[in-house]
């Protein structure tokens, strides 16, 4: 746990990055929740009302927002919503108003991607025979959409949600620097500019650990959602117990 001493401040690296990691984690959790709720909801609606005006409008909007670079979007929001209109503060992270512009900058491009992926996953499942069978049996449309279809479309959605959180942790460098958020992303840039190698290495290690941990959580969620994967784990566990009993006997 000894990550060394900072070249710049001569203090422990752990104390340097500890509070900043928590800021980035909080910001990433809120951003992930917003992207998931908005993106998946709109993606499901687009799949249900495929080729309608709503579907076409949301798709065009998603492609437009998804093509805007984060740093440009952040600067435009600061220019018009903060400087000209004065609705939100430009720098800092101390009040709920300070969260608005960074969250919009971080969430909009990823929400656009989540909408497209959720729509594609839903359309792949909504054409399957089990959906037609459920409807032919007289099941309610809400049950067909949210139980039969959405549950089977969750695997790619779970992958997207977990990947978004990991990217928010490691890729928040732009947003944190544009809005002066005291997170791990801005600390990395500060350490690079000061040639503070212990801090750079510690931040890289923390980000890598979070990426790896999120990949593990995604795999565990697969087993919870997909009964086929869950049965594989159960069979493997029973087989291991059987082998142990045979060895003991």
Sine and cosine of phi, psi and omega as CSV:
sin_phi,cos_phi,sin_psi,cos_psi,sin_omega,cos_omega
0.00,0.00,-0.01,1.00,0.02,-1.00
-1.00,0.04,0.96,-0.28,-0.04,-1.00
-1.00,-0.09,0.16,0.99,0.08,-1.00
1.00,-0.09,-0.19,-0.98,-0.05,-1.00
-0.86,-0.51,0.66,-0.75,0.00,-1.00
-0.93,0.38,0.71,-0.71,0.06,-1.00
-0.92,0.40,-0.51,0.86,-0.12,-0.99
-0.99,0.11,-0.77,0.64,-0.09,-1.00
-0.99,-0.17,-0.18,0.98,-0.02,-1.00
0.87,0.50,0.44,0.90,0.05,-1.00
-0.92,-0.39,0.17,-0.99,-0.02,-1.00
-0.89,0.45,0.67,-0.74,0.01,-1.00
-0.90,0.44,-0.59,0.81,0.01,-1.00
-0.86,0.51,-0.70,0.72,0.02,-1.00
-0.94,0.35,-0.46,0.89,0.00,-1.00
-0.94,0.35,-0.66,0.75,-0.13,-0.99
-0.97,-0.26,-0.15,0.99,-0.09,-1.00
-0.84,0.53,-0.82,0.58,-0.03,-1.00
-0.93,0.37,-0.52,0.85,-0.02,-1.00
-0.94,0.34,-0.58,0.82,0.05,-1.00
-0.88,0.47,-0.68,0.73,-0.02,-1.00
-0.90,0.43,-0.62,0.79,0.06,-1.00
-0.88,0.48,-0.72,0.69,-0.01,-1.00
-0.91,0.41,-0.61,0.79,0.01,-1.00
-0.91,0.41,-0.70,0.71,0.03,-1.00
-0.87,0.49,-0.73,0.68,0.00,-1.00
-0.88,0.47,-0.67,0.74,-0.02,-1.00
-0.93,0.37,-0.61,0.79,0.03,-1.00
-0.90,0.44,-0.71,0.71,0.01,-1.00
-0.91,0.42,-0.70,0.72,0.00,-1.00
-0.89,0.45,-0.66,0.75,0.01,-1.00
-0.90,0.44,-0.66,0.75,0.01,-1.00
-0.88,0.47,-0.70,0.71,0.00,-1.00
-0.90,0.44,-0.74,0.68,-0.02,-1.00
-0.88,0.48,-0.66,0.75,-0.05,-1.00
-0.92,0.39,-0.76,0.65,-0.05,-1.00
-0.89,0.45,-0.76,0.65,-0.05,-1.00
-0.94,0.33,-0.73,0.68,-0.07,-1.00
-0.91,0.41,-0.73,0.69,-0.02,-1.00
-0.93,0.38,-0.66,0.76,0.00,-1.00
-0.87,0.49,-0.75,0.66,0.00,-1.00
-0.93,0.38,-0.57,0.82,0.04,-1.00
-0.90,0.43,-0.66,0.75,0.04,-1.00
-0.91,0.42,-0.69,0.72,0.01,-1.00
-0.90,0.44,-0.63,0.78,0.04,-1.00
-0.90,0.44,-0.61,0.79,0.02,-1.00
-0.94,0.34,-0.64,0.77,-0.01,-1.00
-0.92,0.39,-0.66,0.75,-0.01,-1.00
-0.96,-0.29,0.80,0.60,-0.06,-1.00
-0.86,0.50,0.67,-0.74,0.04,-1.00
0.92,0.38,0.17,0.98,0.08,-1.00
-0.99,0.14,0.09,-1.00,0.04,-1.00
-0.88,0.48,-0.66,0.76,0.02,-1.00
-0.87,0.50,-0.71,0.70,0.00,-1.00
-0.88,0.47,-0.73,0.69,-0.01,-1.00
-0.90,0.43,-0.67,0.75,-0.02,-1.00
-0.90,0.43,-0.73,0.68,-0.02,-1.00
-0.91,0.42,-0.62,0.79,0.02,-1.00
-0.90,0.43,-0.71,0.71,0.03,-1.00
-0.89,0.45,-0.69,0.72,0.01,-1.00
-0.89,0.45,-0.67,0.75,-0.01,-1.00
-0.90,0.43,-0.68,0.73,0.01,-1.00
-0.91,0.42,-0.59,0.81,0.02,-1.00
-0.93,0.38,-0.75,0.66,-0.02,-1.00
-0.92,0.39,-0.58,0.81,-0.01,-1.00
-0.93,0.36,-0.29,0.96,-0.03,-1.00
-1.00,-0.08,-0.06,1.00,-0.02,-1.00
-1.00,0.03,0.82,-0.57,0.05,-1.00
-0.89,0.45,0.56,-0.83,-0.05,-1.00
-0.88,0.48,-0.66,0.75,-0.04,-1.00
-0.92,0.40,-0.58,0.81,0.02,-1.00
-0.93,0.36,-0.68,0.73,0.02,-1.00
-0.88,0.48,-0.67,0.74,0.01,-1.00
-0.88,0.47,-0.69,0.73,0.01,-1.00
-0.91,0.42,-0.66,0.75,0.02,-1.00
-0.90,0.44,-0.67,0.75,0.03,-1.00
-0.90,0.43,-0.66,0.75,0.05,-1.00
-0.89,0.45,-0.64,0.77,-0.08,-1.00
-0.92,0.40,-0.71,0.70,-0.14,-0.99
-0.99,-0.12,-0.71,0.70,-0.06,-1.00
-0.99,0.15,-0.48,0.88,-0.04,-1.00
-0.99,-0.14,-0.80,0.60,-0.09,-1.00
-0.97,0.24,-0.77,0.64,-0.08,-1.00
-0.98,0.21,-0.76,0.65,-0.07,-1.00
-1.00,0.04,-0.43,0.90,0.02,-1.00
0.94,0.35,0.43,0.90,-0.02,-1.00
-0.97,0.25,-0.57,0.82,-0.09,-1.00
-0.73,-0.68,0.46,-0.89,0.10,-1.00
-0.95,0.32,0.42,-0.91,-0.07,-1.00
-1.00,0.07,-0.73,0.69,-0.11,-0.99
-0.88,-0.48,0.36,-0.93,0.07,-1.00
0.97,-0.24,0.10,-1.00,-0.07,-1.00
-0.46,-0.89,0.52,0.85,-0.17,-0.99
-0.99,-0.10,-0.43,0.90,-0.04,-1.00
-0.84,-0.54,0.28,-0.96,0.03,-1.00
-0.83,0.55,-0.54,0.84,0.03,-1.00
-0.90,0.44,-0.53,0.85,0.02,-1.00
-0.92,0.39,-0.38,0.93,-0.04,-1.00
-0.98,0.18,-0.39,0.92,-0.22,-0.98
-0.89,0.45,-0.84,0.55,-0.07,-1.00
-0.90,0.43,-0.69,0.72,0.08,-1.00
-0.87,0.50,-0.63,0.78,0.00,-1.00
-0.92,0.39,-0.66,0.75,0.04,-1.00
-0.88,0.48,-0.71,0.70,0.00,-1.00
-0.88,0.48,-0.66,0.75,-0.04,-1.00
-0.97,0.22,-0.60,0.80,-0.18,-0.98
-0.99,0.10,-0.59,0.80,-0.14,-0.99
-0.84,0.55,-0.78,0.62,-0.01,-1.00
-0.89,0.46,-0.62,0.78,-0.03,-1.00
-0.97,0.25,-0.50,0.86,0.10,-1.00
-0.89,0.45,-0.65,0.76,0.03,-1.00
-0.87,0.49,-0.69,0.72,0.03,-1.00
-0.91,0.42,-0.66,0.75,0.00,-1.00
-0.90,0.43,-0.62,0.79,0.04,-1.00
-0.86,0.51,-0.75,0.66,-0.04,-1.00
-0.91,0.42,-0.67,0.74,-0.02,-1.00
-0.94,0.35,-0.64,0.77,0.03,-1.00
-0.91,0.42,-0.66,0.75,0.02,-1.00
-0.89,0.46,-0.71,0.71,-0.01,-1.00
-0.89,0.45,-0.68,0.73,0.00,-1.00
-0.91,0.43,-0.64,0.76,0.02,-1.00
-0.92,0.40,-0.66,0.75,-0.01,-1.00
-0.92,0.40,-0.55,0.84,0.05,-1.00
-0.90,0.43,-0.58,0.81,-0.06,-1.00
-1.00,0.02,-0.50,0.86,-0.12,-0.99
-0.95,0.32,-0.28,0.96,0.02,-1.00
-1.00,-0.06,-0.02,1.00,-0.06,-1.00
-0.96,0.29,0.33,-0.94,-0.07,-1.00
-0.91,0.41,-0.55,0.83,-0.05,-1.00
-0.92,0.39,-0.46,0.89,0.07,-1.00
-0.94,0.33,-0.68,0.73,0.05,-1.00
-0.89,0.46,-0.63,0.77,0.01,-1.00
-0.90,0.44,-0.68,0.74,0.00,-1.00
-0.89,0.46,-0.65,0.76,0.02,-1.00
-0.93,0.36,-0.61,0.79,-0.01,-1.00
-0.92,0.39,-0.41,0.91,0.04,-1.00
-0.99,0.14,-0.03,1.00,0.06,-1.00
1.00,0.01,0.33,0.95,0.01,-1.00
-0.93,0.37,0.51,-0.86,0.03,-1.00
-0.90,0.43,0.53,-0.85,-0.03,-1.00
-0.89,0.45,-0.57,0.82,0.02,-1.00
-0.90,0.44,-0.63,0.78,0.04,-1.00
-0.92,0.38,-0.64,0.77,0.01,-1.00
-0.88,0.47,-0.67,0.74,-0.07,-1.00
-0.97,0.25,-0.77,0.63,-0.17,-0.98
-1.00,0.01,-0.36,0.93,-0.01,-1.00
-0.97,-0.24,-0.82,0.57,-0.08,-1.00
-0.97,0.25,-0.65,0.76,-0.11,-0.99
-1.00,-0.04,-0.82,0.57,-0.09,-1.00
-0.89,0.47,-0.62,0.78,-0.01,-1.00
-0.89,0.45,-0.62,0.79,0.01,-1.00
-0.98,0.22,-0.28,0.96,0.03,-1.00
-1.00,-0.08,0.09,1.00,-0.13,-0.99
-0.96,0.28,-0.43,0.90,-0.09,-1.00
-0.85,0.53,-0.81,0.58,0.05,-1.00
-0.91,0.42,-0.49,0.87,0.03,-1.00
-0.93,0.37,-0.66,0.75,0.04,-1.00
-0.88,0.47,-0.68,0.73,0.05,-1.00
-0.85,0.53,-0.70,0.72,-0.02,-1.00
-0.90,0.43,-0.66,0.75,-0.02,-1.00
-0.91,0.41,-0.74,0.68,0.00,-1.00
-0.90,0.44,-0.65,0.76,0.02,-1.00
-0.91,0.41,-0.62,0.79,0.04,-1.00
-0.86,0.50,-0.71,0.70,0.00,-1.00
-0.88,0.47,-0.70,0.72,0.01,-1.00
-0.90,0.45,-0.64,0.76,0.02,-1.00
-0.92,0.39,-0.61,0.79,0.03,-1.00
-0.88,0.47,-0.62,0.78,0.01,-1.00
-0.92,0.40,-0.77,0.64,-0.08,-1.00
-1.00,0.07,-0.42,0.91,-0.10,-1.00
-0.96,-0.26,0.24,0.97,0.00,-1.00
-0.99,0.12,0.20,0.98,-0.04,-1.00
-0.85,0.53,-0.72,0.70,-0.06,-1.00
-0.90,0.43,-0.79,0.62,-0.06,-1.00
-0.90,0.45,-0.69,0.73,-0.03,-1.00
-0.91,0.42,-0.57,0.82,0.01,-1.00
-0.98,0.20,-0.60,0.80,0.01,-1.00
-0.90,0.43,-0.66,0.75,-0.07,-1.00
-0.97,-0.24,0.18,0.98,0.04,-1.00
0.82,0.57,0.75,0.66,0.06,-1.00
-1.00,0.05,0.77,-0.64,-0.05,-1.00
-0.98,0.18,0.89,0.46,0.00,-1.00
-0.95,-0.31,-0.11,-0.99,-0.06,-1.00
-0.95,0.31,-0.46,0.89,0.03,-1.00
-0.91,0.42,-0.73,0.68,0.03,-1.00
-0.93,0.37,-0.49,0.87,0.04,-1.00
-0.92,0.39,-0.60,0.80,0.04,-1.00
-0.88,0.48,-0.73,0.68,0.01,-1.00
-0.89,0.46,-0.67,0.74,0.03,-1.00
-0.88,0.48,-0.68,0.73,-0.01,-1.00
-0.93,0.37,-0.61,0.80,0.03,-1.00
-0.91,0.42,-0.69,0.73,0.01,-1.00
-0.90,0.44,-0.51,0.86,0.00,-1.00
-1.00,-0.08,0.07,1.00,-0.05,-1.00
0.82,0.58,0.62,0.79,-0.02,-1.00
-1.00,-0.03,0.99,0.11,-0.15,-0.99
-0.90,0.44,-0.64,0.77,0.04,-1.00
-0.84,0.54,-0.63,0.77,0.01,-1.00
-0.94,0.34,-0.66,0.75,0.02,-1.00
-0.87,0.49,-0.73,0.69,-0.01,-1.00
-0.91,0.41,-0.63,0.77,0.00,-1.00
-0.91,0.41,-0.69,0.72,0.02,-1.00
-0.89,0.45,-0.66,0.75,0.03,-1.00
-0.89,0.46,-0.65,0.76,0.00,-1.00
-0.91,0.41,-0.68,0.73,0.00,-1.00
-0.89,0.46,-0.70,0.72,0.01,-1.00
-0.89,0.45,-0.66,0.75,0.02,-1.00
-0.90,0.43,-0.64,0.77,0.03,-1.00
-0.89,0.45,-0.65,0.76,0.01,-1.00
-0.92,0.40,-0.64,0.77,0.07,-1.00
-0.86,0.51,-0.74,0.68,-0.03,-1.00
-0.91,0.43,-0.68,0.73,0.02,-1.00
-0.89,0.46,-0.62,0.78,0.03,-1.00
-0.92,0.39,-0.59,0.80,0.07,-1.00
-0.88,0.47,-0.63,0.78,0.05,-1.00
-0.91,0.42,-0.69,0.72,0.01,-1.00
-0.89,0.46,-0.63,0.78,0.04,-1.00
-0.87,0.49,-0.71,0.71,0.01,-1.00
-0.89,0.46,-0.64,0.77,0.02,-1.00
-0.92,0.40,-0.60,0.80,0.04,-1.00
-0.92,0.40,-0.54,0.84,0.08,-1.00
-0.83,0.55,-0.71,0.70,-0.04,-1.00
-0.91,0.42,-0.52,0.85,0.01,-1.00
-0.96,0.28,-0.56,0.83,-0.09,-1.00
-1.00,0.06,-0.68,0.74,-0.10,-0.99
-0.99,-0.13,0.92,-0.38,0.00,-1.00
-0.87,0.49,-0.49,0.87,0.00,-1.00
-0.91,0.41,-0.68,0.74,0.04,-1.00
-0.94,0.35,-0.62,0.79,0.01,-1.00
-0.89,0.46,-0.66,0.75,0.02,-1.00
-0.91,0.42,-0.53,0.85,0.05,-1.00
-0.90,0.44,-0.69,0.72,0.02,-1.00
-0.91,0.41,-0.63,0.77,0.00,-1.00
-0.90,0.43,-0.69,0.72,0.03,-1.00
-0.89,0.46,-0.67,0.74,0.01,-1.00
-0.90,0.44,-0.63,0.78,0.01,-1.00
-0.92,0.40,-0.68,0.74,0.03,-1.00
-0.90,0.43,-0.63,0.78,0.01,-1.00
-0.90,0.43,-0.65,0.76,0.03,-1.00
-0.90,0.44,-0.69,0.73,0.03,-1.00
-0.89,0.45,-0.64,0.77,0.00,-1.00
-0.90,0.44,-0.67,0.74,0.02,-1.00
-0.89,0.45,-0.67,0.74,0.01,-1.00
-0.89,0.45,-0.67,0.74,0.02,-1.00
-0.89,0.46,-0.65,0.76,0.03,-1.00
-0.91,0.42,-0.61,0.79,0.03,-1.00
-0.92,0.38,-0.62,0.78,-0.02,-1.00
-0.94,0.34,-0.56,0.83,0.00,-1.00
-0.98,0.22,0.00,0.00,0.00,0.00
